[in-house]
Each structure stands twice: as structure tokens, then as C-alpha cells.
Amino acid sequence: MANEDDEVLRELVSGAPRGWSNWTVCPQGCCLSYDGGDKANHMAPWLKFLMATFSPLARRPKALTACPATTS
């Protein structure tokens, strides 16, 4: 099983942009925010990669709702 997990991780990383991602996920795991890091030139490529890889919205459009962590 560990070998299968390693293969999946290698496949994900192979498609990732270069450099570090400065995107962070909220505590509920429903949205991303930019942490203000100094590598703004990596902002757009990393967001595209993260959305295409992990977002259910990227695979199946649905109504957007506000993040519970940012609403009062």
C-alpha cells in the first residue's frame, strides 16, 4: 500500500508548478487564501494547480457558498 501511496504522490508532484505555494487552506478546508508570501509570481500557477487537483468545483460546478470561517 505504501508503494501505491508513493506513486500517487509522485504523480501529483510531477504536475505541480515550481517553487513554493503560498496558498493556505481555512480550518474547515473549504477555501484558500494567499498568505502574503514574497513569491507572488508563483500565485497564479499554484492556484490553477490546486483548483484542478483538489477542488470539487473544478470537476463539478455547483452553487458557491461563503466559507464558515469568514462569515459571522
HELIX and SHEET records of a PDB file:
HELIX    1   1 ALA A    2  SER A   14  1                                  13    
HELIX    2   2 ALA A   40  HIS A   42  5                                   3    
HELIX    3   3 MET A   43  PHE A   54  1                                  12    
HELIX    4   4 PRO A   56  ARG A   59  1                                   4    
SHEET    1   A 2 TRP A  23  VAL A  25  0                                        
SHEET    2   A 2 LEU A  32  TYR A  34 -1                                        
END                                                                             
